């Protein structure tokens, strides 16, 4: 997941940055995050003052305005706002100190408010619309076209009363979104188990979770706890309790918050002339409209129907080994019996690969693979200032050229973002700023013993690092004001997941944490085969989330009950029943950041599978293909329409064939 905040306009696309135009070896983002609340508040004021000054400079330019000077002034304002927003968004999710998180929330609100104000400033719009771009380069023409479009989408051409209402609604939406995310971070649940109910879980998991004075084991609903428990715990009753607890995170607080979010989005979209929020938010994406998004969801639903049915029938056979009269599968049993299916029919035990996936080895292997593919080096920045002792910083070099810095915040802690995402810290810009980006995950902590990862964790690590290298390579644009086409943003990261399944690439780093033995080829083949188990069910699960995301936003929310909507999409798109008393949507983090466009994961996967075909021709580690991909797709970033970049790399427009082949693959 690429974490970048949505807003109503180009100039209000926010999430983090720097004190000022700094030297090429300066990384102000991490230093700022290592400070305190008062310093952050002072920093925020500096950035907002700089944005206001740049806008004033633009307005004061004599007519006819110099095109490049005018664009530079607007870009300076965007850079200041973007950086303030980036750092605020990250600080709210990872800072240990509550006062700091509150200061960051205030900064994010103020930066968003100012961004919206600029996006509604008709004088600024007219200044950009009046520029002569007849002789500028294509990237600059694309920037101006995109900028003017986003100004119009924001409502800049509306009357004073409408613009004032747009400002109010955007301000309210920022605050509501903050509340939604904050409730998830603080809304973890706990479940209590007898030591016997941990039977089946890996020994290192059990050792890391001893019983308390009352003789019971208490588990928080974090990913490193929930995933293994649902896969390995033998007690169905215990899994049921943990399933309920996990799906009650941020409940009941976020029921009302989500309702407010939907109401305000609908009000804003209709005020701007759109039928609903889904139509508004999809208009500037590759997909183009809410209807197209719904049609795409239906296309994937139809394509995966047969595979889902065969997967479910296969899984039900395994359930009947324990319960011969079973006619359905409980959702809290699906992971457990999927693992049992891998064990029995496909002779693969997921725990058998965990000793080869020790966190430090996986990290070093990932760095090594990326270095070989793209010719870059990762050097640990031991003197870097960070926001928590467990955070590491690495400088990324391309020969003698410093590309930027990455931060790894990888282990669970209280009040920290509970999912996995790549956060921007500083928006790079050619000649002024180097990119800083933070990878925030929740993996097993080496401080608690051998940090043995699930294959799913390794997959997540590579996925999120796909975002990291995308942001780094695209981190020196001519302008900071470009907007990514968000339904492409997951494609590079999803494609990189393939490197966790291929024997050649996996054996570069998957070594036994005790013996150093390379993971056997036969075991990798079994692993790859096991990943085909339940693929159709997985796709349908993604479609239920995509439909929930879209359906909550493609209608007037006055009659929407989010619990009933969650129940409806669960039972429409998957064979599993909705479980009363659960409220998955209250902790569905994407409902804030992605709003109606969760479909982008599957849309991007279609693209990713087609991009992968170029790598499969001569091996995944072919540096010539990797460098072409870097130059054609990653480095241009949002400076051109995504479809153009894909066609440049493939030599043709992308299509559905590779995805369809993958969907029906069984070996």
N, C-alpha and C positions, 0 to 999 in steps of 0.2 A: 504494500500500500504506500503510495506517495502521498505524504501529508502536506497539503497546501490549502489554505482556506479559500472558500468561494466567496465572492462578493458580487455586487450588482454591476460592476463595471471593470474595465481594464485597469484603470488607475486605482481600483480598490482591491486588486488581487494581492493578498497579504500573506506574510508569515515570518521574516527576520533579516538583520543586516549589520551595519557598522557605524562606528562613531563618526567617521568622516572619510574622505578619500585618503586611503592609507597606502603605505608602501607595499611592494609585491610580496614581502615576507611577513606581513602583519596579519594576524588572525584575531580580530577584535571580538568576534562572536563568542568564542569559548571563554575569553577573559571576562566579558560582560556577564555571562551566565555564572561565572564563579564569584561574582561580586555579591552585593546585598540589595535589598529592596529599594533603599534610598538612591543608590547608584543607578539602578535600573530606571527609576522614575526620572532622574536627571537626564539619563541617556535618551529616554523616550522624548522628553521635551526638546532636546537638541535635534533629533531627527524630524520631529513635526515642525519645528521652527525652520529647519532647512528646506522642507517640502514647501512650506508657505512662501519662503523667500524665492525659491525657484519659480513658483507660479507667478509671483509678482514680477519677477524678471521677464518672464515670457510675455505677460500682458503689457509691460512697459516698452517692449521692442517697437521701434518705429516701423510703419508699413511702407512698402511691402517687407515683411519679415524675412530675414535670412533663414532659409529652410533648415539647414543643419543646426544653426544656433537655437532655433525655436524647438526643434525636436530634442536637442540636448537638454534644454531647460525643463521640458516636460519629463524627460527620462530621469533627470536628477531628482525631480519630485517623486516620481514613481519608485526610484531606488531607495530613497529615504523611507518612504512609507512601507515598501515591501520588506525592507530589513527590520523595521520596527515591528511589523506584523509577524514575520518569521520567528523572531526571537521571543516575542510574547507568546506565540502559539506553542513553541517548544517549552518555554519556562513553565507555562501552566500545566504541562503534562509531566514534567520530570523534576522540577525543583523540589528539594526536600522541605524547604522552609515555606510555611503557609503565607507569611507576609510577602515573600518574594512572589509566590504564585498570584496573590491578590494584586500586587503592583503590576505584574505582567498582564493580568486580566484587564486592569484599568488602561494600560498602554494599548492593548489590542483594541479595546473599545474606542479609545481616542483616535487611534490611527485609522480604524475603519470609518469612523465618523468623518474624518477629514478627507479620506479617499472618496467617500460618497459625495461630499460637498464639492470636490474638484470635478467629479464626474458629471455633476449637475450644473457646472458653471458654463453658461452659454458663451461667455467671452473667451474662455479657453478653447471650447469647441470651434468657435468661429476662427480663432487664430490658427488652429491646425488645419481646418477645412480650407483656409485661404492660402495655404502654402503651395508653391510651385514645385511639384514633384516630377515634372516631365523628364528631368535629366538625372534623377537619382538612381541608385542601384536597385535591383529587384527586392532585396531584403528590406530596404527602407520603404519602398512602395507597399510592400506587404504590411509593414508596421503601421503606416498611415491608414491604410484601408482597414486594418483590424481595430486601430484606435478609434477611428470615426464610427465604426459599427458599434463598438462597445459604448461609446458616448450616447449614441442614439438608443441603444438597448437600455441604458440607464434612465432615460427620460429627459435628457438634456433639452430636447426640443418641445417640451410640454410647458404649460403655463405655470406661473409662479406658485399657485396653490398646489398643483400636482407635484411640482418639484419639492416643495416643502414636505408634502406627505411621503414622497419617496424617501427623502432624507430620514424622516421619523421612523418609517418602517425598517429601513436598513439598520439604523441604530438599534432598534428593538431586536431585530434578528440576530445581530452580533451578540447581544447580551443573552438571549435565549439559547443560542448555540453554545455559549460558554457554560451556561448552567447545565445543559444536557451532557456535555463532556465531563464537567466537574462531578456530576452525580455518578457517572460511570466509574471514574477514578476512585471516588470515595465510597462507592456502593457495593464493594465486594461482600460476598456472603461467606459464611462458614458452615461446614457440616461436620458432625461428630460421628466417629466410627469406633467399634471395638477393634483391637489389634487383629482379631480373626477375620474381620471384614476386609482387611488388606491382603488376604490370601490371593496369590496370583500375580501381585505386583512385583516388579524387580526388587532384588535385595537391597540395592543402593537407595531406592525410593523409600523402602520401609525403614532403613537405617536413618535416613534423613528426616523421618517424621515419627519420632518416638511418642509413646503414650505420655500424657500429662499426669499430674498427681491423682486425677480421678480415674486413671486407668484407661482413658479414652484418647483416641487420636483425633485431633482437630485439623481439618484441611480448609484452607481458603480456596475460593473459586478462581484461582489463577490458571493460566494455560499449562504451565509445567505440572500442575496437580491434576487438572481436569482431564487432559488428553490421555495420559497413562492410566488413570483410574478407570475411565470408561472403556478402555481397550483391554485391560488385564484383570481387573477385580472380578473374582468369580461370583460374588454375591449379587444377584439381580436386584435384590431389595436395597442393597447399599448403593448400587449404581442409580437406582431410581431416586433415592434421597439426594444424591449429588447432582443428578440431572435437574431436579426441581430447584435446588439451591442455586445452581449455575444460571438457570433461566429466570431467576428472580432478582438478578443484579439490577441495581438502580430502580427497583420497584418499591414503593409506588411513586416515588418522586418524579420519575420521568414520564409517567402517564400524562400528567398535566403539562409538563414542559414540552413533550412531543406535540400535544394538541395545539399549544400556542405556536410552536414552530410551523406546523402545517397551516394554521389559520393566517399567520402573518405572511407566509410565502404566497399563499393563494391571493391574499389581498394585494400584495405588491404586484404579482404577475397580472392580475386582472386590471389593476390601475394602469399598468403599462400597455394594455391592449391585448394581452394574451389570454387564451381560454383558461389556462391553468399553469401551475408552476412547472409541470413536466414539459410543456411546450416551450416555456421560457428558457429553462436550463439546458434543453437539448438543441436549441436553435443554432448555437455556435460550435456544436460538436460535429464530428464526422457524420453522425447518424441523422442530424437535421431536425427531427421533430419527435414529439411524444408518440405519435402513431407509428413512426418508423421503429421506435424502440419497442413498442408493443408487438409489432410484426416480427421483429428480430427474436424476441423472447418466444413467440409462438413457433418460429422456424426451428429454433434449437429444441424446443419442447417436442415438436413432431419428430425431428431427426433422432432424438434420444429415446423415443418411446419404446421401441422394441428392445433396445439394450437394457433399459431400466427394468422392464418386465422379466427378462431372462435373469438379470442380476438378482432381483427380488426372489424369484423362484429358487435360484441356487442357494440363496441365503436362508430361505425358509426351510429347505431340506436339512440344513445344519441345525436350526432351531429345533426341528422335530426329533433330532437325536436325543435331546433332553426332554422334550415335551411332544410326544407323538400326536397329540390332538391339536397342536397349534395351527391356527389358520391365518395368523398375522404376526407381525414383529413389533415389539415396543421400541420406541426411538432410543430409550436408554440401553437397549440390548443390541443395537445394530453394530456398534463398534466392536463389542465383545465377540459377537458371532462372526463378524467379518474376519476378525483375527483368528478365530477358530477355523474358519473356512480356509484361510491361508495355511494354517498348521496341518490340517487333515488332507484336503484335496490337492493342495499345491506344495506340501512339505516345506513350508517356510514359516519360521518363527520370527516375528518382528524383534523380539529381544535378542536374537542371535546376532544382529548387526550393531546393536548399541555399543558393545565394547570397541567397535571400530570407529565410532563417532564421538570421541572425546572432544569437548568444545575447543580446546586450544589447538588440537591437530586439525580440526575442521576449519577453524579460522585461518591458520597458517596455509592450509591447502587451498582455500579459497583465494587468498592473496596470491599464492603461487600461480594458480590457473589464470587469474586476471592479468598478472604480470607477463606471463608467457604469451597470452593472446594479443595483448594490446601494447606490449613493450613499455610498461610503466613499472615503477617501484614504489613500495610502501615502506616508509621509514618512521619508526615510532618516535613521537614527539614527547620525550620524557619530561620536558619542562613546560608542557602545555597546561594552562589553567582550565580546570573542569569543574562541573557542578556537583560531582559526587565521587568519592574515592574509587569506586569501581569502574568509572568511565575511563576509557583509553582514547588517545588521540594519535592519528597517523597522518603524516604529510605524504602527499602523492606527487611523484616526480615523473616527468616524461623526459628522460635524458637529463639535461641540465636545466630544464624548465619546470618550475613548480606549478602544478595544476591547482592544488587546493589542499584542504584538510578535511579528514573525516573523523567523527567521534563515534565510539561504540559504547552504547549504554545498554547492556545486554541481559541484565538479571533483574528478577522481580524485587520490588520493595514497596513499602506503604505509599499510597497516594501517587503512584507512578502510572503512566499510560499502560494499560493492561493488554494491549494487542501487540502488533509488530508493524512498524512503519519507518520510512525514510523521511526525516524532517529536514527542510532547508534551515540553515542557520545564517548564512550570508549569501545574498544573490551576487554572483560574480558578474563582472562587466569588463570588457577589454580595456586595458590601460588604467583601471581604477581599483577594481576589487577582485580578490580571489574567492572562489567558491568555498563555502564551508557547509558541510552537511552532516547530520547526525542519524545514525542507525539506532533505533530504539526497539528492543525486543525483550522477551521474557523467557530466557532459556535456563536450563539447570545451572546453578551457581557453583563454580569450582570451590568456593569457600565452604560449601557444605559437603564436600567429598568429591569423588570422581564425577565430573560433569558429563555423563553419558547421555547423548542426545538421541531422540527418536529420529527415524528417517524423515518424518514430517517436519521436525525442527530443522534438519539440514536443508530440506527443500525450502523452508521459509527463509533461512539464512541466505541462500543463493538468490531467492526471489527478491528479497529486500535489497540485497547488494546489487541486483540488476538495476534497481532505481538509483542506487548510490553512484554507480559508474556512469549512468545516463546523465545524472545531474552534474557530475564532475566534467565529463567530456563536453557537455553543452554549456559549461559554466563561464565561458568567456565570450558572450555575444556582444555584438556592436551596441545593442540596446537592451536594457533591463526590462523593458515594458511589454515584451511579447507575452502572449497567452498560449500555454499548451492546449492542444486539442485533447481534452481529458479522456476521451474514449480510446485513445491510442496509448496512453501513458503506462498501462500495465503490460503492453506487448513485450518490451525488452526484458522486463523482469520475469514474465512467464516463460519466455523462451529460454532464459538462463537456468530454469529448473531442470532442463534436460541434462545438464552437466552433473546432476546428483544421481542419475539413473544409468549412465553409460559406464561400462566396465573400464574403458580406457581412462576416462577422467576421474572416476571414483577411486581407482587404485592409485592415483597420484597422492591422495591424502588419507584415505580410509585405512588406518593401521591400528592394530590392537593396542589399547592403552597400556597394557602390561607387557606384552611380548614384542610389540613392534611389527608383528606379522601383517603383511598386506592382505586386505580382504580378498578371499578366494574368488576367482572368476565364477565358479559354479554358484557361490552364494549371491553374487551380484545378479546373475541371470535369474535366480529364484526371486530375488528382490524385485527385479524389473517385472517379472511375471506377476508377482503379488500385487503390484500397483495397478494391474488391470481389474482386480477384484472390485466390484461395486462402482465401476466408472460411470455407468449410466445412472446409477442412484446419485452419485456425486454431482453429475451435471444437472440432474433434476433438482437437487438441493440448491444448487446455485441459481437455477431458474426461479425457485420459490423466493429466494432473497431478492433477485432482480425484480420479480413481480411485486413483492411487498414494497420495495423502494419506489417503483413506478406508480403502483396503484394508490399509494397513500398521497400521491401528488398530482394525479391526472384527473382530479374531480374536485368539486366543492367539498371541503373537509367538514362542513357542518354536520353531516350525517355519518362521518367516518368514526367507527369504533376501532381503535388500533388492535385491541385484543381479537375482535371478530375478524378483522382483516388478516391478522397473522394466522388465525385458525383456517381461514378460507384458502390462503395461498399454500399453506402447509399441506392441506388435504387435496388441493387441486393438482399440485405439481409433484408431490411425493406420495409414496404408498404408506407413509407413516401417519398415525393419528395425531392430532393436536392434543396436548396434555393439559387438562384443566389445571389452573393454578400457576401456569408458567406465563411469562411475559417477555419473550425473547427480544421484542422490539425495544424495550427500555434500555438495553445495553448494546443495541445494534449501532456501533459507533459510526458506521457509514451514513446513517440517516442525518447526521449533521454535515460531515465533510462532503459526502457524495450526493446527498439528498435523493433525487429521483433517478440517478444514473448508475446504480450498481450494475446494470447490464454491461457496463464497460469492461468488467472482468472477462466475460465470455466473448464480447466483441473483440477485445484485445487478444484473447486466446486464439481466435480464428486467424488473426494476423500473425501471431507468434508462431503458430504451426507452419504457416507459409514461409515466414522468414527463416525458420529452422531448416527448410529444405536446402538452402544454399550451403549451410554448414555440414549437412549430412553427406554431401557429395564427396568431400575429401577428408572427412574427419573433423570432429568438433574443435580440435586444437590447431587447425590450419591458420597460421598467422595472416596469410594473404586475405582470406575471407574475413577474418576478424577485423583487420585494418580497413577493408572496404566497408564493412558494416559500421565501423567507428566513423569513417569519413562521411558516408552517405546518410546515415540515420541518427547516430548518437550525437555527433558534434553539432549538426545544424539545430538540434533541439526544436524549439517552437518557432524558429525563424522562417519556416515555410509550412504549408499545409502538410499534414502527416501523410496523406495519400501520395503526394509527390515524392517524399523521401522514400517511402516503401517501394514505389515503382522504380525509382532510381537504383535501389539496391538489387531488386529482383529482375530488373529489365522488363517488367510488365506490371500491370495492376495486380494486386493480390486477389485471391479467390478462395472459395470454400473447400476446395478439394482436399488439401492436406489435413484440415480439421476433420473432415468427414472420415478420412482414412484413419486418423487417430481415434476417433470416437468408436469406430467398429473394430479396432485392433484388439486382439485377445492374447497375443503372445508378446 
